[in-house]
Amino acid sequence: MTDTLAIEGHASLFGLADLGGDVVARGAFAASLATRRTIPMLFQHDPSEPIGVWTAIREDARGLHVRGEILTTGPRGRAAATLVRRGAVDGLSIGFRTRASRPREARGRVLTALDLWEVSIVTFPMLPQARLRLAAPEPSRVAA
């Protein structure tokens, strides 16, 4: 039995308004991704106990794509992995600080530069379309 659960998905999607009316613009994460060494994987935005590692975070044509592994060796990671496997939790959500934005005509803001702090697995994402799925495990990083 493996001690990780591989997941991937879009934690943010460009051009879609979240429940607060904010829209992330293409390129909003570029500066942050170029300078940050690691981005924590949290459960429900709780910083007290990270549950895994993001092995790849990048902007693609749709938004902020993430790939990672939930570590099932600790109690919180084990619980989160079980909920994800069973389909009880499948949302993704970003924690960030706004660097630059402009008001939207309807409501909310267009977010043009964000300092990405963390990506969480959540029950109710602020952007309902931000979802994860199970991924094929990554090749082992351990030499044979």
PAPALO-220393 format. One record per residue: z negated, y, x negated of N, C-alpha, C in turn. Coordinates in steps of 0.2 Angstrom, whole numbers, padded with zeros to 4 digits, always signed. Example, Ala and Ser with C-alpha at 12.3 -4.5 7.8 and 13.67 -1.06 7.14 Angstrom:
-0039-0028-0066-0039-0022-0062-0039-0016-0066
-0035-0011-0064-0036-0005-0068-0039+0000-0064
//
This chain:
+0000-0006-0004+0000+0000+0000+0000+0006-0004
+0004+0011-0003+0005+0017-0007-0001+0022-0005
-0003+0026-0009-0008+0031-0008-0005+0038-0006
+0001+0038-0004+0004+0044-0002+0009+0043+0004
+0010+0049+0008+0015+0049+0013+0020+0054+0012
+0026+0052+0011+0031+0057+0010+0034+0061+0016
+0034+0068+0016+0036+0071+0022+0041+0077+0019
+0045+0080+0024+0049+0085+0022+0050+0089+0029
+0053+0095+0028+0055+0099+0034+0056+0106+0033
+0057+0110+0038+0057+0117+0037+0051+0121+0039
+0047+0124+0034+0041+0128+0036+0042+0134+0039
+0049+0137+0038+0051+0143+0041+0058+0143+0042
+0061+0146+0047+0068+0146+0049+0070+0153+0049
+0075+0155+0046+0078+0162+0045+0081+0164+0052
+0080+0170+0054+0083+0173+0060+0080+0171+0067
+0074+0167+0067+0071+0165+0073+0065+0169+0074
+0063+0172+0080+0057+0175+0081+0051+0170+0082
+0046+0171+0079+0040+0167+0080+0036+0169+0086
+0031+0166+0088+0027+0168+0094+0024+0175+0094
+0024+0178+0088+0022+0185+0088+0027+0190+0087
+0033+0187+0087+0039+0192+0087+0042+0193+0080
+0039+0190+0075+0041+0191+0068+0047+0187+0067
+0052+0189+0063+0058+0185+0060+0058+0186+0053
+0059+0180+0050+0059+0180+0042+0067+0180+0040
+0068+0185+0036+0075+0186+0034+0077+0182+0028
+0083+0180+0027+0085+0176+0022+0084+0179+0015
+0081+0176+0010+0079+0179+0004+0072+0181+0004
+0068+0181+0009+0061+0184+0009+0057+0180+0004
+0058+0174+0003+0053+0170-0001+0056+0170-0009
+0061+0172-0010+0064+0172-0017+0060+0174-0023
+0057+0180-0022+0053+0182-0028+0047+0178-0028
+0044+0176-0023+0037+0173-0023+0039+0166-0026
+0044+0162-0024+0046+0156-0027+0047+0156-0034
+0050+0162-0036+0052+0162-0044+0046+0163-0048
+0040+0166-0045+0034+0167-0049+0028+0163-0048
+0028+0160-0042+0022+0155-0041+0023+0148-0044
+0018+0146-0047+0018+0139-0050+0017+0134-0045
+0012+0135-0041+0010+0130-0036+0009+0133-0029
+0011+0129-0024+0009+0132-0017+0005+0126-0014
-0001+0127-0012-0005+0122-0009-0003+0119-0002
-0004+0113-0001-0003+0109+0005-0009+0109+0008
-0010+0112+0014-0016+0112+0018-0015+0109+0025
-0021+0108+0028-0021+0105+0035-0024+0110+0039
-0020+0113+0044-0023+0118+0049-0025+0124+0045
-0022+0126+0040-0023+0132+0036-0030+0132+0033
-0034+0126+0032-0040+0126+0030-0040+0125+0022
-0042+0130+0018-0042+0130+0011-0047+0126+0008
-0052+0124+0011-0058+0120+0008-0056+0113+0005
-0050+0110+0008-0049+0104+0005-0041+0102+0006
-0037+0104+0001-0030+0103+0001-0029+0095+0002
-0023+0094+0006-0022+0087+0007-0016+0083+0004
-0013+0087+0000-0007+0084-0004-0004+0089-0008
+0002+0088-0010+0006+0092-0015+0013+0093-0012
+0015+0099-0013+0022+0100-0011+0026+0099-0018
+0031+0095-0018+0035+0093-0024+0041+0097-0024
+0043+0100-0019+0049+0104-0019+0049+0109-0013
+0050+0116-0015+0050+0121-0010+0056+0125-0012
+0060+0126-0007+0066+0130-0009+0069+0134-0002
+0072+0139-0003+0076+0142+0002+0083+0138+0002
+0085+0136+0009+0092+0134+0010+0095+0138+0015
+0101+0136+0017+0104+0140+0022+0100+0141+0029
+0096+0136+0031+0092+0137+0037+0085+0141+0036
+0082+0140+0030+0075+0143+0030+0072+0140+0024
+0065+0140+0024+0061+0137+0019+0060+0130+0019
+0064+0126+0015+0063+0119+0015+0058+0116+0011
+0053+0112+0013+0048+0109+0009+0048+0101+0009
+0046+0099+0003+0046+0091+0003+0039+0090-0001
+0036+0085+0001+0029+0084-0002+0026+0077+0000
+0020+0076-0003+0017+0070-0002+0010+0071+0001
+0008+0069+0006+0001+0069+0008-0003+0063+0004
-0008+0065+0001-0012+0061-0003-0018+0057+0002
-0017+0051+0002-0021+0047+0007-0028+0044+0004
-0029+0046-0002-0035+0044-0006-0041+0047-0004
-0041+0053-0001-0047+0057+0002-0047+0056+0009
-0053+0058+0012-0054+0057+0020-0049+0062+0024
-0049+0068+0022-0045+0073+0025-0037+0071+0025
-0035+0069+0019-0028+0067+0018-0026+0061+0022
-0031+0056+0022-0030+0050+0026-0029+0051+0033
-0034+0055+0036-0034+0057+0043-0027+0061+0044
-0025+0066+0040-0019+0069+0042-0013+0065+0041
-0013+0060+0037-0007+0056+0036-0007+0051+0042
-0012+0049+0045-0012+0045+0051-0010+0049+0057
-0012+0055+0057-0009+0059+0063-0002+0060+0063
+0001+0061+0056+0008+0062+0055+0012+0056+0057
+0009+0050+0054+0013+0044+0055+0013+0042+0063
+0008+0044+0067+0008+0042+0074+0011+0048+0078
+0013+0053+0075+0017+0058+0079+0012+0063+0082
+0006+0063+0081+0001+0068+0084+0002+0075+0081
+0004+0075+0075+0004+0082+0072+0011+0082+0068
+0015+0087+0070+0022+0087+0066+0024+0094+0065
+0019+0099+0065+0021+0106+0064+0020+0108+0057
+0024+0113+0055+0023+0116+0048+0022+0124+0049
+0018+0127+0045+0016+0134+0046+0015+0137+0039
+0017+0143+0038+0016+0146+0031+0010+0151+0032
+0007+0152+0026+0002+0157+0025+0005+0162+0020
+0005+0168+0021+0008+0173+0017+0005+0180+0017
+0007+0184+0012+0006+0191+0013+0012+0195+0013
+0013+0199+0017+0019+0203+0018+0020+0208+0013
+0026+0208+0009+0027+0213+0004+0032+0218+0007
+0036+0216+0011+0041+0221+0014+0043+0219+0021
+0044+0224+0025+0046+0222+0032+0048+0228+0036
+0052+0228+0041+0054+0233+0045+0053+0231+0053
+0051+0236+0057+0050+0234+0064+0057+0231+0067
+0055+0227+0072+0061+0224+0076+0061+0228+0082
+0067+0229+0085+0068+0233+0091+0064+0230+0097
+0064+0223+0098+0061+0220+0104+0053+0221+0103
+0051+0217+0098+0044+0217+0096+0043+0213+0089
+0038+0215+0086+0037+0211+0079+0040+0215+0074
+0041+0211+0068+0044+0213+0062+0050+0209+0059
+0054+0212+0055+0059+0208+0051+0055+0207+0044
+0053+0202+0042+0050+0201+0036+0055+0200+0030
+0056+0204+0026+0061+0204+0021+0058+0202+0014
+0052+0202+0013+0049+0200+0006+0042+0197+0008
+0041+0191+0006+0034+0188+0007+0031+0185+0001
+0025+0185+0000+0021+0182-0005+0018+0175-0002
+0022+0170-0003+0020+0163+0000+0013+0161-0003
+0008+0160+0001+0002+0157-0002+0001+0150-0001
+0003+0147+0005+0002+0140+0006+0006+0138+0012
+0008+0132+0012+0011+0129+0018+0007+0123+0021
+0005+0124+0027+0001+0119+0031+0004+0115+0036
+0001+0109+0036+0003+0104+0042-0001+0106+0048
+0001+0108+0053-0002+0110+0059+0000+0107+0066
-0005+0108+0070-0004+0105+0077+0001+0110+0081
+0000+0116+0080+0004+0121+0084+0006+0127+0079
+0013+0126+0077+0015+0131+0073+0017+0137+0076
+0016+0143+0073+0018+0150+0075+0025+0150+0077
+0029+0147+0073+0037+0146+0074+0038+0139+0077
+0038+0138+0083+0039+0131+0086+0044+0127+0083
+0049+0129+0080+0054+0125+0077+0053+0123+0070
+0047+0125+0067+0045+0123+0061+0042+0116+0061
+0045+0111+0059+0043+0104+0060+0044+0100+0054
+0040+0095+0053+0041+0090+0048+0043+0083+0050
+0045+0079+0046+0047+0072+0047+0045+0068+0041
+0045+0062+0042+0044+0057+0037+0050+0057+0032
+0049+0057+0026+0054+0057+0021+0054+0050+0017
+0059+0048+0014+0060+0043+0009+0055+0044+0003
+0051+0040+0001+0047+0041-0005+0051+0043-0011
+0048+0048-0015+0052+0050-0021+0051+0044-0026
+0056+0044-0031+0056+0039-0036+0049+0040-0040
+0046+0035-0042+0040+0035-0046+0041+0039-0052
+0036+0043-0053+0036+0048-0059+0033+0044-0065
+0030+0038-0064+0027+0034-0070+0032+0030-0073
+0032+0030-0080+0037+0026-0083+0035+0018-0083
+0040+0014-0082+0039+0007-0082+0037+0004-0088
//
